[in-house]
Amino acid sequence: MIESFLEILSERKRSENDLADITWALCLSSRSFQSLFLNFFFPDTDFSNITRFERETPVGNSRPDFLIENDGKTYLIECKLYDRNHHFEQYTSDCKIPNQQLGYITNYKMTQNGFSVKTWEELYDHITNNLPETENEKALWTGYLKYLKSVCGIIKITKKMNLKGMYSLYSFIILLKKLVDRKETDFELRYYSNKNIQGGNGISGCYFVIKYSNDLIKETKAWIGVYYERENPLICLGFENKEGWGKPVCDIIDKQLDKIEKDEYCTKPYREDGAIWFELTDEKHKEFDTASLEEQIQIIKEFMDRVIMKPLKMIQMNNLK
């Protein structure tokens, strides 16, 4: 339950401050984690006499993420994600500490003369290699690892690669481009862009335009693609709730989101990252893996058509009432 809680939390609490807050809270909740965390930065220091462990305490013009006082000495730790605005000397000057008492951690590789800079992935590995034996403590640490992995974009490659499989990804994108450029009785689709949603890290797909017949819904844009940054790739279709994109459909679906049920091809829709998402069901994912090419094309087409028709059917049903 703890692991699941922290993994779900990572979907919403993803900022640099969120990461520092949760890490700080874990340090105060688990003395053994606190010791492991501090010795990750300061391996030769005995932290058995801590009198302060504070979050964002102002010191001069600085506000370090963590301020620790131990045996009369001050130690600082600064946490970074994508921020590259660094003030190494400012921290040491304001707190009047030597460089060796400043811990620094980022999610990208960097060096700074006179300072030691760690990465979140190095911390991830350090924790993984030192998990406690007690069940509750281990569950807490493991949950934090899942949170860390998600927020910091840590990807651990453990299986050998098969480059031949990449042609399937290429084929899938070519197939999508054909399926988003067609005319049906109730709607017409037009390919728009191969730009990937959410920056495209481990994602491939395309945007397309939907023009509904009879203009019951304003022209809208959607995205369909595959998330392959996981062992079991996920095929999904999303509408971004923004003007000029998927807002016309989002305005319709959002009002009755909880009433839309899963069907044979589509999961129940959900909101995430400013968009409304539909996923291909697990059953159809499994069927897709063993189907012929013609059957695979039909699965994706049916999935798309069912999602695209949902807002239109909702309007038609409301008009009948």
C-alpha positions as CSV (number, residue, x, y, z in Angstrom):
1,M,0.0,0.0,0.0
2,I,2.8,2.4,0.8
3,E,4.6,1.7,-2.4
4,S,1.4,2.2,-4.4
5,F,0.7,5.4,-2.6
6,L,4.1,7.0,-3.4
7,E,4.0,5.8,-7.0
8,I,0.6,7.4,-7.5
9,L,1.7,10.5,-5.7
10,S,4.5,10.8,-8.3
11,E,1.9,11.5,-11.0
12,R,1.0,14.8,-9.4
13,K,3.8,15.9,-7.0
14,R,6.6,16.1,-9.6
15,S,8.3,19.5,-9.1
16,E,11.7,20.1,-7.6
17,N,10.1,21.4,-4.4
18,D,7.8,18.3,-4.2
19,L,10.8,16.0,-4.5
20,A,12.7,17.9,-1.8
21,D,9.6,17.9,0.5
22,I,9.0,14.2,0.2
23,T,12.7,13.4,0.7
24,W,12.9,15.6,3.8
25,A,9.7,14.0,5.2
26,L,11.2,10.6,4.7
27,C,14.4,11.6,6.4
28,L,12.4,12.8,9.5
29,S,10.3,9.6,9.4
30,S,13.0,7.1,9.2
31,R,16.3,7.5,11.1
32,S,18.0,4.8,9.1
33,F,17.0,6.4,5.8
34,Q,18.2,9.8,7.2
35,S,21.6,8.3,8.0
36,L,21.9,6.6,4.6
37,F,20.9,9.8,2.8
38,L,23.3,12.1,4.7
39,N,26.2,9.6,4.3
40,F,25.5,9.5,0.6
41,F,26.7,13.1,0.5
42,F,29.1,13.1,3.4
43,P,30.4,9.5,3.8
44,D,33.1,10.3,6.4
45,T,30.8,12.1,8.9
46,D,29.0,10.6,11.9
47,F,25.5,12.1,12.0
48,S,24.6,10.7,15.5
49,N,24.2,14.2,17.1
50,I,21.9,16.1,14.8
51,T,20.2,19.1,16.4
52,R,18.6,20.6,13.3
53,F,17.3,19.2,10.0
54,E,15.4,21.9,8.4
55,R,13.8,22.5,5.0
56,E,14.4,25.8,3.1
57,T,15.8,27.8,6.1
58,P,16.9,31.3,4.9
59,V,20.6,32.0,5.5
60,G,21.7,35.4,4.2
61,N,20.7,35.5,0.6
62,S,20.4,31.7,0.3
63,R,17.6,29.3,1.0
64,P,19.2,25.8,0.8
65,D,16.8,22.8,0.5
66,F,18.2,21.1,3.6
67,L,20.1,22.6,6.5
68,I,21.6,20.2,9.0
69,E,23.4,20.9,12.2
70,N,25.5,18.1,13.6
71,D,28.1,18.3,16.3
72,G,28.2,22.1,16.0
73,K,28.8,22.0,12.3
74,T,26.5,23.1,9.5
75,Y,25.8,21.0,6.4
76,L,23.7,22.0,3.4
77,I,22.1,19.9,0.7
78,E,20.7,21.5,-2.5
79,C,18.4,19.5,-4.7
80,K,18.0,20.2,-8.4
81,L,15.9,18.6,-11.2
82,Y,16.0,20.5,-14.5
83,D,17.0,23.8,-13.0
84,R,20.6,24.8,-14.1
85,N,20.8,28.0,-12.1
86,H,23.6,27.2,-9.6
87,H,25.0,29.2,-6.7
88,F,27.7,26.9,-5.1
89,E,29.9,29.7,-3.7
90,Q,26.9,31.7,-2.5
91,Y,25.8,28.8,-0.2
92,T,29.2,28.3,1.3
93,S,29.8,32.0,1.7
94,D,26.4,32.7,3.4
95,C,26.7,29.8,5.7
96,K,30.4,30.1,6.3
97,I,31.1,26.5,5.6
98,P,33.9,24.7,3.6
99,N,33.0,23.2,0.2
100,Q,33.0,19.7,1.7
101,Q,30.0,20.6,3.8
102,L,27.7,21.4,0.8
103,G,25.9,18.4,-0.7
104,Y,24.5,18.9,-4.2
105,I,22.3,16.6,-6.3
106,T,20.8,16.9,-9.8
107,N,19.2,14.6,-12.3
108,Y,21.8,15.4,-15.0
109,K,25.6,15.0,-15.0
110,M,27.6,18.1,-14.1
111,T,30.9,19.0,-12.5
112,Q,31.9,22.0,-10.5
113,N,35.5,22.7,-9.4
114,G,36.0,22.2,-5.7
115,F,32.5,20.6,-5.1
116,S,31.1,17.1,-5.2
117,V,27.9,16.8,-7.3
118,K,25.8,13.7,-7.1
119,T,22.9,12.5,-9.3
120,W,19.4,11.3,-8.3
121,E,20.1,8.1,-10.2
122,E,23.2,7.5,-8.0
123,L,21.1,8.0,-5.0
124,Y,18.5,5.5,-6.4
125,D,21.2,2.9,-6.8
126,H,22.6,3.6,-3.4
127,I,19.2,3.1,-1.7
128,T,18.5,0.0,-3.8
129,N,21.8,-1.6,-2.7
130,N,21.1,-0.8,1.0
131,L,17.4,-1.7,1.5
132,P,16.5,-2.5,5.2
133,E,15.3,-5.9,6.2
134,T,12.3,-4.8,8.3
135,E,9.1,-5.1,6.3
136,N,7.6,-1.7,7.0
137,E,10.8,0.2,6.5
138,K,11.6,-1.7,3.3
139,A,8.1,-0.9,1.9
140,L,8.6,2.8,2.7
141,W,12.0,2.9,1.0
142,T,10.8,0.9,-2.0
143,G,7.9,3.3,-2.4
144,Y,10.3,6.2,-2.4
145,L,12.4,4.5,-5.1
146,K,9.3,4.2,-7.3
147,Y,8.5,7.9,-6.6
148,L,12.2,8.9,-7.4
149,K,12.2,6.8,-10.6
150,S,9.1,8.4,-11.9
151,V,9.8,12.0,-11.0
152,C,13.5,12.0,-12.1
153,G,12.9,10.0,-15.2
154,I,15.3,7.2,-14.1
155,I,15.3,4.3,-16.6
156,K,17.1,1.1,-15.6
157,I,18.0,-1.0,-18.6
158,T,18.2,-4.6,-17.5
159,K,17.4,-6.7,-20.6
160,K,19.3,-6.9,-23.8
161,M,18.0,-5.0,-26.8
162,N,16.6,-6.4,-30.0
163,L,17.1,-3.8,-32.8
164,K,14.9,-5.8,-35.2
165,G,11.9,-4.9,-33.1
166,M,12.4,-1.2,-34.0
167,Y,10.9,-1.8,-37.4
168,S,7.6,-2.6,-35.7
169,L,7.6,0.8,-34.1
170,Y,8.3,2.4,-37.6
171,S,5.5,0.3,-39.1
172,F,3.1,1.3,-36.3
173,I,3.7,5.0,-37.0
174,I,3.2,4.6,-40.7
175,L,-0.1,2.7,-40.0
176,L,-1.3,5.6,-37.7
177,K,-0.6,8.1,-40.4
178,K,-2.9,6.2,-42.8
179,L,-5.6,5.7,-40.2
180,V,-5.7,9.4,-39.3
181,D,-6.3,10.4,-42.9
182,R,-9.7,9.1,-44.0
183,K,-13.4,10.0,-44.3
184,E,-16.2,8.1,-42.6
185,T,-20.0,8.7,-42.4
186,D,-19.9,10.7,-39.2
187,F,-16.5,12.3,-39.3
188,E,-13.5,13.1,-41.4
189,L,-9.9,12.7,-40.2
190,R,-6.8,14.6,-41.4
191,Y,-3.2,14.1,-40.4
192,Y,-1.7,17.1,-38.7
193,S,1.7,16.5,-37.2
194,N,4.1,13.8,-36.0
195,K,5.0,15.9,-32.9
196,N,4.8,13.8,-29.8
197,I,2.7,14.8,-26.9
198,Q,4.5,15.6,-23.5
199,G,7.8,16.1,-25.2
200,G,8.0,12.7,-26.7
201,N,10.3,10.9,-24.2
202,G,9.6,7.2,-24.9
203,I,6.5,8.1,-26.9
204,S,5.7,7.9,-30.6
205,G,2.5,9.0,-32.3
206,C,0.9,11.8,-34.2
207,Y,-1.7,14.6,-34.0
208,F,-4.7,14.6,-36.2
209,V,-7.7,16.8,-37.0
210,I,-11.3,15.6,-36.5
211,K,-14.1,17.3,-38.5
212,Y,-17.5,15.9,-37.4
213,S,-20.4,15.7,-39.8
214,N,-23.2,18.3,-39.5
215,D,-20.8,20.4,-37.4
216,L,-22.3,19.2,-34.1
217,I,-18.8,19.5,-32.6
218,K,-16.2,22.1,-33.7
219,E,-13.1,21.0,-35.5
220,T,-10.8,19.5,-32.9
221,K,-7.4,17.9,-32.7
222,A,-6.4,14.7,-31.0
223,W,-3.3,12.6,-30.5
224,I,-2.9,8.9,-30.9
225,G,0.3,6.9,-30.2
226,V,2.2,4.4,-28.2
227,Y,4.1,4.8,-24.9
228,Y,7.0,2.4,-25.2
229,E,9.1,3.5,-22.2
230,R,7.7,0.4,-20.4
231,E,8.0,-3.3,-21.0
232,N,4.4,-3.6,-22.0
233,P,3.7,-0.7,-24.5
234,L,0.5,1.3,-24.1
235,I,-1.6,2.5,-27.0
236,C,-3.8,5.5,-26.2
237,L,-5.6,8.5,-27.6
238,G,-5.9,11.8,-25.9
239,F,-7.5,15.2,-26.2
240,E,-5.6,18.2,-24.8
241,N,-7.9,20.6,-23.0
242,K,-6.6,23.7,-24.9
243,E,-8.1,26.1,-27.3
244,G,-7.3,25.1,-30.9
245,W,-6.6,21.6,-29.8
246,G,-8.9,19.2,-28.0
247,K,-11.1,21.6,-26.0
248,P,-14.3,21.1,-28.1
249,V,-14.3,17.4,-27.2
250,C,-13.0,17.9,-23.7
251,D,-15.9,20.3,-22.9
252,I,-18.4,17.6,-23.9
253,I,-16.7,14.6,-22.3
254,D,-15.6,16.3,-19.1
255,K,-19.2,16.9,-18.0
256,Q,-20.0,13.2,-18.0
257,L,-16.5,11.7,-17.6
258,D,-17.5,9.4,-14.7
259,K,-20.5,8.1,-16.6
260,I,-18.5,6.8,-19.5
261,E,-17.8,3.1,-19.0
262,K,-15.1,0.8,-20.3
263,D,-16.1,-1.2,-23.5
264,E,-14.4,-3.9,-25.5
265,Y,-11.8,-1.6,-27.0
266,C,-11.6,1.5,-24.8
267,T,-10.8,1.9,-21.1
268,K,-12.8,4.3,-19.0
269,P,-11.4,7.8,-19.7
270,Y,-9.4,9.8,-17.2
271,R,-7.9,13.2,-16.8
272,E,-4.1,13.6,-16.7
273,D,-1.6,16.4,-17.5
274,G,-4.3,18.7,-18.9
275,A,-5.8,16.1,-21.2
276,I,-8.5,13.5,-21.3
277,W,-7.2,10.0,-22.2
278,F,-8.6,6.7,-23.5
279,E,-6.4,3.6,-23.6
280,L,-6.8,0.4,-25.6
281,T,-7.9,-2.3,-23.2
282,D,-5.5,-4.9,-21.9
283,E,-7.5,-7.6,-23.7
284,K,-7.1,-5.9,-27.0
285,H,-3.4,-5.2,-26.3
286,K,-2.9,-8.9,-25.9
287,E,-5.0,-9.7,-29.0
288,F,-3.0,-7.1,-30.9
289,D,0.3,-9.0,-30.1
290,T,-0.8,-12.2,-31.7
291,A,-3.1,-10.9,-34.5
292,S,-2.3,-10.7,-38.2
293,L,-1.5,-7.4,-39.8
294,E,-5.0,-7.0,-41.1
295,E,-6.4,-7.7,-37.7
296,Q,-4.0,-5.3,-36.0
297,I,-5.1,-2.5,-38.4
298,Q,-8.7,-3.3,-37.6
299,I,-8.1,-3.2,-33.8
300,I,-6.5,0.3,-34.0
301,K,-9.2,1.6,-36.3
302,E,-12.0,0.3,-34.2
303,F,-10.4,1.8,-31.1
304,M,-10.0,5.2,-32.8
305,D,-13.6,5.2,-34.1
306,R,-15.1,4.3,-30.8
307,V,-13.3,7.1,-29.0
308,I,-14.0,9.6,-31.7
309,M,-17.7,8.7,-31.7
310,K,-18.2,9.0,-27.9
311,P,-18.7,12.8,-27.7
312,L,-20.9,12.7,-30.8
313,K,-23.1,10.0,-29.3
314,M,-23.3,12.0,-26.0
315,I,-24.6,15.0,-27.9
316,Q,-27.1,13.0,-29.8
317,M,-28.4,11.3,-26.6
318,N,-28.8,14.6,-24.9
319,N,-30.7,16.0,-27.8
320,L,-33.2,13.1,-27.5
321,K,-34.0,13.9,-23.9
